[in-house]
Amino acid sequence: MKKMAGGLLLMGVVWALFHFHFILFDNRIKILAKAHYTLDNTFVDARGAKRIRLLLNPDLAKAGFQDILNEVSQ
């Protein structure tokens, strides 16, 4: 039973890695659904001046990074 629970937990983590961007801002972490199921840009550091560079990233732009950025800056 423990092996099955461990397997389900591992599958859930892998599923989350393929489906969400985890974006670290100065004082919080935001989760954004990915537009494509890849491991690219899974963990994103958006602290400080790096935000402007991230706006030009096509994967994040397609997923709606601008909306999250507007929400955080208010």
Long-range contacts (C-beta under 8 A, 24 or more apart in sequence): 17-42, 21-60, 21-63, 21-65, 23-65, 23-68, 25-72, 28-72, 30-68, 30-71, 30-72, 32-60, 32-63, 32-64, 32-65, 32-68, 33-63, 33-64, 34-59, 34-63, 35-59, 35-62, 35-63, 36-62
